[in-house]
Amino acid sequence: MQIETLSTESDLLLVARAYARVFAGWPWFEVGLGPGCGEFRSEQPGQSCPCGCGPLTPAYPEPETAAYILTEITKPLAVALLAILDNRLAGFTWGFQTTGPQFAQEKYKKASSRPQIIQAVGTQTYFYISEVGVDPLYQGNGVGTQLSISLAQGNLGLPLLMRTNQESPMLKIATTQLNMAPVIAPWLRTVDPENSNRVILVKNL
């Protein structure tokens, strides 16, 4: 397996397609998007949204997803990596510099949620591990672990911050390989105010 830097426009489109495949699967099942409710659904685009707001659209359309990735990988001190296996894109990851308040502002829709997040992670500067995704065809082969370790090694010595799902393999990778500790989790007193399945982890220096 080769770890390469995400650097070209063609890379963005490949990653955008892989991103949609990753998050359509377990444990996210983000396949369709409600046009009115804005909620991700497991049903296919074109089917009626369960809430009745209209036909579902694709959860991660390629142009919009590529634009999102470009925004992320041009943030301060951003590092973006690809895993290549059998000459195919097996996985992707990226991260960037942020602070506790910036993380709360950008990742939480409700203003009422943000003070709790800042209290949990503090106001310091972090290297935020934003995304780690492994194509379903290559899951279980250590791709996510290698990507995560490679990304963490390129963080310029900052403390680490990550947000993931409690069912995601990233939780085990973060705790066992990156030595991160949860500060918000379903089994702690402090639960994510917008998604009870989320886990926020930090590693301080």
MARKETOR-798415 format. One record per residue: residue number from 1; residue in three letters; x, y, z of N, C-alpha, C, CB in turn. Coordinates in steps of 0.05 Angstrom, whole numbers, plus 5000, padded with zeros to 4 digits. Atoms other than C-alpha are relative to their C-alpha. Last residue first. Glycine has a CB too. Layout:
PT   i  aa n_px n_py n_pz ca_px ca_py ca_pz c_px c_py c_pz cb_px cb_py cb_pz
PT NUM ALA    X    Y    Z     X     Y     Z    X    Y    Z     X     Y     Z
...
END
This chain:
PT   i  aa n_px n_py n_pz ca_px ca_py ca_pz c_px c_py c_pz cb_px cb_py cb_pz
PT 205 LEU 4971 5005 4999  5014  5339  5488 5011 5001 5028  5015  5021  4983
PT 204 ASN 4984 4977 4993  4939  5331  5489 5030 4993 5002  4990  5012  5027
PT 203 LYS 4974 5008 4990  4903  5277  5451 5016 5025 5005  5015  4980  4980
PT 202 VAL 4977 4982 5001  4830  5289  5441 5025 4986 5009  4995  5025  5017
PT 201 LEU 4976 5009 4987  4768  5249  5425 5022 5021 4997  5009  4973  4989
PT 200 ILE 4979 4980 5005  4696  5268  5408 5024 4991 5017  4991  5029  5007
PT 199 VAL 4979 5000 4980  4647  5210  5403 5020 5021 4991  5013  4972  5002
PT 198 ARG 4974 4989 5006  4581  5214  5366 5019 4997 5024  4997  5029  4992
PT 197 ASN 4982 5021 5009  4522  5167  5375 5028 5010 4995  4990  4986  4976
PT 196 SER 4991 5016 4977  4482  5217  5416 5019 4978 4993  4975  4989  5014
PT 195 ASN 5001 5027 5009  4479  5266  5358 5012 4982 5022  5016  4996  4973
PT 194 GLU 5014 5001 5025  4465  5340  5369 4999 4972 4988  5013  5018  4980
PT 193 PRO 5027 4988 4999  4482  5351  5442 4984 4997 4974  5003  5028  5007
PT 192 ASP 5001 4981 5022  4541  5301  5442 4971 5011 4999  5008  4987  4974
PT 191 VAL 5009 5012 5025  4538  5267  5510 4998 5021 4979  4973  4984  5003
PT 190 THR 5003 4979 5021  4577  5289  5572 4994 4986 4973  5025  5018  4998
PT 189 ARG 5021 4981 4991  4566  5240  5629 4994 5021 4980  5009  5013  5026
PT 188 LEU 4991 4980 4981  4606  5188  5590 4977 5017 5010  5022  5017  4988
PT 187 TRP 4996 5013 4974  4581  5124  5558 5011 5019 5021  5019  4977  4997
PT 186 PRO 5025 5010 4988  4550  5160  5498 5003 4987 5028  4988  4979  4982
PT 185 ALA 5006 5027 5010  4615  5198  5486 4974 4991 5013  5023  4980  5006
PT 184 ILE 5029 5001 5004  4645  5267  5495 4994 4973 4988  4989  5023  4983
PT 183 VAL 5010 4980 4981  4716  5273  5523 4970 5004 4998  5014  5027  4995
PT 182 PRO 5026 4987 5004  4742  5209  5492 4994 5021 5021  4978  4980  4999
PT 181 ALA 5020 5007 4978  4817  5195  5497 4974 5015 4995  5012  5007  5027
PT 180 MET 5019 4979 4995  4868  5192  5440 4980 4991 5021  4986  5009  4974
PT 179 ASN 5000 4994 4971  4928  5145  5441 4982 5024 5007  5028  5006  5010
PT 178 LEU 4993 4972 4998  4935  5147  5365 5000 5010 5029  4981  5017  4984
PT 177 GLN 4977 4993 5017  4938  5072  5354 5009 5029 5003  4992  4995  4971
PT 176 THR 4978 5019 4997  4893  5044  5409 5025 5008 4984  4991  4973  4991
PT 175 THR 4993 5005 4973  4844  5101  5422 5024 4982 5003  4977  4987  5015
PT 174 ALA 4993 4976 4986  4839  5132  5353 5010 4994 5028  4976  5019  5002
PT 173 ILE 4975 4990 5010  4841  5066  5317 5010 5024 5016  4998  5007  4970
PT 172 LYS 4979 5018 4990  4787  5036  5361 5027 5010 4991  4995  4972  4990
PT 171 LEU 4999 4998 4971  4741  5096  5349 5023 4983 5012  4973  4993  5013
PT 170 MET 4982 4978 4992  4758  5098  5276 5002 5003 5030  4992  5026  4987
PT 169 PRO 4974 5011 4993  4725  5030  5267 5020 5021 5008  5011  4985  4976
PT 168 SER 4979 4999 5021  4660  5068  5270 5025 4987 5009  5005  5029  4992
PT 167 GLU 4998 5025 5014  4604  5046  5316 5022 4999 4980  4973  4994  4987
PT 166 GLN 4992 5021 4981  4614  5103  5366 5002 4973 4987  4980  4999  5023
PT 165 ASN 5024 5015 4991  4612  5152  5308 5009 4978 5018  4984  4989  4976
PT 164 THR 5007 5023 5015  4671  5201  5299 4974 4988 5011  5022  4979  5000
PT 163 ARG 5028 5006 4994  4698  5268  5320 4992 4977 4982  4982  5025  4995
PT 162 MET 5014 5016 5020  4774  5279  5324 4971 4997 5009  5013  4972  4997
PT 161 LEU 5029 4999 4995  4822  5327  5358 4986 4984 4978  4990  5029  5000
PT 160 LEU 5018 5012 5020  4898  5319  5363 4971 5003 5009  5007  4971  4995
PT 159 PRO 5019 5019 4988  4947  5364  5401 4980 4991 4979  4985  5012  5024
PT 158 LEU 5023 4989 4986  4996  5399  5354 4985 4978 5014  4981  5014  4981
PT 157 GLY 4998 5000 4971  5065  5372  5337 4977 5012 5016  5024  5015  5007
PT 156 LEU 4982 4978 4990  5068  5391  5264 5000 5003 5030  4992  5026  4987
PT 155 ASN 5016 4979 4987  5008  5347  5246 5016 5022 5012  4982  4988  5021
PT 154 GLY 4995 4975 5015  5044  5303  5195 4987 5024 5013  4990  4996  4973
PT 153 GLN 4972 4994 5000  5051  5242  5241 5007 5026 4986  5016  4977  4987
PT 152 ALA 4993 4990 4973  4976  5243  5255 5030 5008 5001  4994  4980  5021
PT 151 LEU 5011 4973 4997  4962  5237  5180 5009 5012 5027  4970  5000  4998
PT 150 SER 4986 4982 5018  5008  5177  5172 4991 5029 5003  4997  4991  4971
PT 149 ILE 4973 4996 4989  4979  5143  5233 5016 5019 4983  5015  4973  5002
PT 148 SER 5002 4984 4976  4908  5154  5209 5027 5006 5012  4982  4986  5020
PT 147 LEU 5007 4972 5007  4922  5130  5138 5000 5018 5025  4973  5002  4986
PT 146 GLN 4976 4988 5012  4957  5067  5163 4995 5029 4993  5008  4984  4976
PT 145 THR 4979 4997 4979  4900  5051  5211 5024 5013 4988  5008  4972  5011
PT 144 GLY 5007 4978 4982  4846  5064  5159 5021 5005 5021  4974  4994  5013
PT 143 VAL 4996 4975 5015  4881  5019  5108 4994 5024 5018  4981  5000  4975
PT 142 GLY 4981 4983 4986  4890  4961  5157 5004 5027 4986  5026  4987  5003
PT 141 ASN 4972 5006 5009  4859  4910  5110 5020 5019 5013  5001  5001  4970
PT 140 GLY 4990 5023 4986  4789  4906  5142 5029 4993 4993  4983  4977  4995
PT 139 GLN 5003 4999 4971  4758  4953  5092 5009 4974 5013  4971  5007  5008
PT 138 TYR 4974 5003 4987  4786  4950  5022 4998 5001 5030  5019  5021  4990
PT 137 LEU 4985 5023 5011  4724  4939  4979 5026 4994 5015  5006  5006  4971
PT 136 PRO 5010 5025 4990  4683  4985  5025 5015 4975 4989  4972  4997  4993
PT 135 ASP 5019 5012 5019  4729  5043  5006 4990 4973 5011  5013  4998  4972
PT 134 VAL 4989 5022 5014  4763  5070  5069 4978 4988 4982  5011  4978  5020
PT 133 GLY 5019 5018 5013  4748  5138  5097 5014 4978 4985  4982  5016  4981
PT 132 VAL 4985 5025 5007  4784  5182  5147 4980 4981 4988  5016  4988  5025
PT 131 GLU 5012 5023 5014  4758  5253  5153 5020 4978 4997  4989  5009  4972
PT 130 SER 5027 4995 5009  4769  5314  5197 4987 4976 4988  5000  5022  4980
PT 129 ILE 5002 5022 5019  4829  5296  5239 4971 5000 4990  5008  4972  5013
PT 128 TYR 5026 5014 5001  4834  5364  5273 5000 4979 4978  4977  5020  4995
PT 127 PHE 5001 5011 5027  4904  5388  5290 4975 4982 5000  5026  4984  4993
PT 126 TYR 4998 5029 5005  4888  5428  5352 5007 4995 4971  4974  4986  5007
PT 125 THR 4996 5006 5029  4895  5499  5379 5005 4970 4997  5022  5017  4988
PT 124 GLN 4973 5002 5011  4869  5510  5450 4999 4994 4970  5016  4979  5015
PT 123 THR 4997 4979 5020  4800  5534  5471 5027 4999 4985  4997  5028  5013
PT 122 GLY 4984 4977 4993  4777  5474  5511 5003 5020 4976  5028  4991  5008
PT 121 VAL 4974 5001 5015  4753  5407  5484 5018 5023 5007  4995  4999  4971
PT 120 ALA 4988 5027 5001  4696  5392  5533 5027 5000 4987  4982  4981  4984
PT 119 GLN 4993 5009 4972  4678  5463  5553 5014 4973 4999  4974  4999  5017
PT 118 ILE 4976 4985 4992  4681  5484  5479 5009 4992 5028  4995  5030  4999
PT 117 ILE 4978 5010 5015  4632  5429  5461 5026 5014 5008  4995  5003  4970
PT 116 GLN 4993 5027 4989  4584  5447  5517 5024 4988 4986  4976  4982  4997
PT 115 PRO 4986 4998 4974  4587  5521  5497 5008 4973 5012  4982  5015  5020
PT 114 ARG 4972 4994 5002  4572  5502  5424 5014 5004 5027  5003  5025  4985
PT 113 SER 4982 5023 4997  4507  5465  5431 5029 5007 5005  4998  4982  4976
PT 112 SER 5002 5010 4973  4462  5526  5444 5018 4976 5005  4971  4992  5006
PT 111 ALA 4983 4983 4982  4487  5558  5380 5000 4990 5028  4990  5029  4999
PT 110 LYS 5015 4985 4979  4456  5499  5342 5020 5016 5018  4983  4981  5017
PT 109 LYS 5020 4982 5012  4488  5477  5277 4988 5018 5021  4979  4983  4986
PT 108 TYR 5025 5003 4985  4551  5446  5307 4980 5022 4991  5005  5003  5031
PT 107 LYS 5011 5027 5001  4612  5431  5264 4973 4997 5014  5020  4981  5012
PT 106 GLU 5002 5012 5026  4637  5499  5244 4985 4974 4999  5027  4997  4988
PT 105 GLN 5015 4982 5018  4625  5539  5308 4994 4986 4973  5016  5025  4995
PT 104 ALA 5027 4998 4991  4646  5483  5355 4983 5016 4981  4998  5012  5028
PT 103 PHE 5012 5027 5003  4709  5469  5316 4971 5001 5007  5015  4979  5016
PT 102 GLN 5004 5003 5029  4726  5543  5313 4986 4974 4994  5026  5003  4985
PT 101 PRO 5023 4984 5008  4716  5548  5389 4994 4999 4970  5005  5029  5008
PT 100 GLY 5024 5010 4989  4763  5489  5402 4975 5017 4992  5002  4999  5030
PT  99 THR 5002 4996 4971  4815  5515  5354 4974 4988 5011  5002  5030  5008
PT  98 THR 5024 4986 4991  4832  5491  5284 5003 5005 5030  4974  4984  4993
PT  97 GLN 4999 4986 4975  4891  5466  5244 4974 5013 5006  5023  5020  5000
PT  96 PHE 4991 4973 5001  4877  5416  5189 5001 5012 5028  4983  5017  4981
PT  95 GLY 5003 4985 4975  4861  5344  5173 5012 5027 4998  5013  4985  5024
PT  94 TRP 4989 4973 4999  4854  5297  5115 4994 5012 5027  4989  5018  4978
PT  93 THR 5002 4987 4974  4842  5224  5099 5010 5029 4997  5017  4985  5022
PT  92 PHE 4992 4972 5000  4830  5179  5040 4999 5010 5029  4982  5017  4982
PT  91 GLY 5010 4984 4978  4821  5106  5024 5011 5028 4999  5008  4987  5027
PT  90 ALA 5011 5017 4979  4832  5049  4975 4988 5016 5023  5021  4981  5010
PT  89 LEU 5004 4984 4976  4842  5089  4911 4986 4983 5021  4984  5026  4994
PT  88 ARG 5027 4988 4997  4864  5038  4860 5000 5016 5026  4978  4978  5000
PT  87 ASN 5004 4978 5019  4932  5016  4834 4973 5013 5001  5006  4990  4972
PT  86 ASP 5007 5012 5025  4927  4951  4873 4994 5021 4978  4977  4981  5003
PT  85 LEU 4996 5028 4998  4926  4993  4936 4991 4987 4974  4984  4988  5025
PT  84 ILE 5002 5013 5026  4933  5068  4938 5007 4971 5004  5018  5014  4979
PT  83 ALA 4988 5027 4999  4919  5104  5004 4995 4987 4973  4988  4983  5023
PT  82 LEU 5014 5021 5013  4908  5179  4996 5014 4974 5004  4996  5006  4969
PT  81 LEU 4986 5024 5009  4930  5236  5040 4981 4980 4987  5015  4987  5023
PT  80 ALA 5020 5018 5013  4909  5307  5056 5015 4977 4987  4983  5016  4979
PT  79 VAL 4986 5023 5011  4947  5353  5105 4979 4981 4989  5018  4985  5021
PT  78 ALA 5014 5024 5008  4920  5422  5121 5019 4979 4989  4979  5007  4978
PT  77 LEU 4983 5024 4994  4964  5471  5159 4986 4974 4992  5006  4999  5030
PT  76 PRO 4973 4997 4989  4909  5525  5154 5013 4973 5007  4999  5017  5024
PT  75 LYS 5001 4987 4974  4849  5505  5110 5029 5001 5012  4981  4986  5020
PT  74 THR 4986 4974 5003  4859  5488  5037 4999 5016 5025  4989  5016  4976
PT  73 ILE 4972 5005 5003  4843  5414  5047 5016 5025 4994  5005  4980  4978
PT  72 GLU 4987 5012 4977  4775  5428  5076 5030 4999 4998  4989  4972  5005
PT  71 THR 5002 4980 4978  4750  5476  5022 5016 4989 5025  4971  5006  5007
PT  70 LEU 4981 4979 5006  4774  5428  4968 5001 5021 5022  4993  5012  4973
PT  69 ILE 4973 5011 4994  4737  5370  5002 5021 5022 4994  5005  4976  4982
PT  68 TYR 4996 5002 4971  4673  5411  5004 5028 4990 5007  4979  4981  5012
PT  67 ALA 4996 4972 4990  4680  5429  4930 5004 5000 5030  4975  5017  4992
PT  66 ALA 4973 4992 5008  4690  5355  4912 5006 5029 5010  5003  4999  4969
PT  65 THR 4982 5014 4982  4627  5338  4952 5030 5007 4994  4997  4969  4998
PT  64 GLU 5001 4987 4974  4587  5391  4916 5019 4987 5020  4971  4998  5011
PT  63 PRO 4989 4973 5000  4609  5367  4848 5001 5013 5027  4984  5017  4980
PT  62 GLU 4971 4998 5005  4600  5292  4864 5011 5029 4999  5006  4987  4973
PT  61 PRO 4995 4996 5028  4532  5294  4897 5029 5006 4994  4982  5023  4989
PT  60 TYR 4975 4987 5005  4536  5268  4969 5005 5002 4969  5024  4984  5013
PT  59 ALA 4989 4990 4976  4469  5248  4998 5025 5017 4995  5007  4978  5020
PT  58 PRO 4976 5014 4991  4436  5241  4930 5012 5013 5025  5021  4999  4978
PT  57 THR 4978 4994 5019  4367  5273  4928 5024 4984 5010  5006  5031  4999
PT  56 LEU 4972 4998 4990  4306  5244  4963 5019 5007 4977  5009  4974  5014
PT  55 PRO 4981 5020 5009  4237  5258  4935 5028 5005 5010  5000  4998  4969
PT  54 GLY 4996 5002 5028  4193  5303  4978 5019 4978 4992  5010  5026  4989
PT  53 CYS 4992 4974 5011  4184  5329  5049 5006 4999 4970  5024  5010  5015
PT  52 GLY 5020 4988 5018  4143  5269  5071 5008 5026 4987  4976  5003  5015
PT  51 CYS 5014 4979 4986  4184  5251  5133 4979 5013 4982  5020  5021  5010
PT  50 PRO 5019 5010 4979  4203  5184  5104 4985 5021 5014  5015  4984  5020
PT  49 CYS 4988 4998 4973  4233  5219  5043 4980 4990 5021  5009  5030  5006
PT  48 SER 5012 4979 4983  4201  5193  4980 5014 5000 5027  4970  4995  5004
PT  47 GLN 5021 5009 4983  4247  5152  4935 4990 5023 5017  5009  4976  5017
PT  46 GLY 5023 5004 5016  4286  5187  4881 4976 4990 5015  5006  4982  4977
PT  45 PRO 5010 4975 5013  4352  5180  4916 4977 4994 4981  5023  5014  4985
PT  44 GLN 4987 4991 5024  4356  5112  4952 4989 5027 4990  4997  4979  4978
PT  43 GLU 5015 5006 5025  4334  5102  5024 5014 5012 4976  4971  5010  5002
PT  42 SER 4989 5025 5011  4385  5103  5081 4986 4992 4974  4998  4977  5020
PT  41 ARG 5018 5023 4999  4368  5176  5097 5014 4976 4987  4973  5005  4987
PT  40 PHE 4990 5022 5015  4408  5239  5113 4982 4976 5004  5029  4993  5007
PT  39 GLU 4990 5023 4985  4366  5296  5141 5010 4978 4980  4979  4988  5018
PT  38 GLY 4971 4998 4999  4358  5364  5107 5013 4977 5014  5008  5025  5013
PT  37 CYS 4990 5004 4973  4284  5365  5126 5030 5002 5002  4991  4973  5010
PT  36 GLY 5012 4981 4981  4260  5395  5061 5012 4998 5028  4971  4997  5001
PT  35 PRO 4999 4973 5011  4300  5361  5006 4990 5022 5018  4986  5001  4974
PT  34 GLY 5027 4988 5001  4313  5299  5048 5001 5028 4990  4987  4999  5027
PT  33 LEU 5003 4976 4984  4381  5270  5030 4972 5012 4997  5022  5021  4993
PT  32 GLY 5017 4978 5011  4394  5200  5005 4999 5023 5019  4973  4990  4994
PT  31 VAL 5004 5005 5028  4449  5149  5018 4984 5022 4986  4985  4973  4996
PT  30 GLU 5008 4974 5011  4477  5165  5086 4999 4997 4970  5020  5022  5009
PT  29 PHE 5023 5005 5018  4479  5094  5115 4988 5026 4990  4978  4984  5015
PT  28 TRP 5014 4974 5006  4526  5118  5171 4975 4996 4984  5019  5018  4986
PT  27 PRO 5024 4998 4984  4551  5054  5206 4983 5025 4993  5007  5001  5029
PT  26 TRP 5000 5002 4971  4556  5021  5156 5023 5017 5012  5002  4971  5010
PT  25 GLY 4999 5026 4986  4554  5042  5083 4999 5003 5031  5026  4986  4993
PT  24 ALA 5025 5015 5006  4530  5102  5043 4999 4974 5016  4998  4994  4970
PT  23 PHE 5021 4991 4982  4584  5142  5078 4973 4989 4993  4999  5030  5001
PT  22 VAL 4994 5005 4972  4641  5103  5045 4976 5007 5018  5024  5017  5009
PT  21 ARG 5002 5029 4995  4610  5101  4975 5005 4994 5030  5021  4985  4983
PT  20 ALA 5028 5008 5001  4597  5177  4975 4997 4970 5006  4988  5006  4973
PT  19 TYR 5013 4988 4977  4668  5192  4998 4971 4991 5001  5002  5031  5000
PT  18 ALA 4995 5019 4978  4696  5145  4945 4986 5009 5025  5031  4998  5005
PT  17 ARG 5015 5025 5005  4662  5186  4891 5004 4980 5022  5009  4988  4973
PT  16 ALA 5029 4994 4997  4687  5251  4921 4983 4976 4995  4992  5023  4981
PT  15 VAL 5006 5001 4971  4757  5221  4929 4970 5006 5005  5018  5021  5015
PT  14 LEU 4998 5028 4991  4761  5205  4855 4992 4998 5030  5029  4989  4996
PT  13 LEU 5023 5014 5011  4736  5275  4837 5000 4971 5009  4999  5002  4970
PT  12 LEU 5024 4991 4986  4786  5308  4883 4976 4985 4991  4996  5030  4995
PT  11 ASP 5001 5013 4973  4844  5266  4857 4974 5007 5014  5024  5008  5017
PT  10 SER 5010 5027 5005  4827  5290  4786 4999 4984 5026  5018  4985  4979
PT   9 GLU 5029 4999 5003  4835  5361  4811 4988 4973 4994  4993  5019  4977
PT   8 THR 5009 4992 5026  4905  5345  4836 4969 5001 4999  5011  4982  4978
PT   7 SER 4989 4975 5010  4942  5343  4902 4988 5010 4974  5029  4996  4996
PT   6 LEU 5021 4992 5018  4921  5289  4950 5007 5028 4989  4972  5001  5016
PT   5 THR 5013 4974 4994  4988  5267  4978 4977 5005 4980  5020  5023  4999
PT   4 GLU 4993 4978 5017  5006  5193  4972 4985 5026 5009  4993  4994  4970
PT   3 ILE 5013 4977 4990  5008  5133  5018 5009 5024 4984  5005  5004  5031
PT   2 GLN 4986 4975 5002  5025  5069  4981 4983 5023 5012  5008  5007  4971
PT   1 MET 5017 4976 5000  5000  5000  5000 5018 5025 5000  4981  5000  5024
END
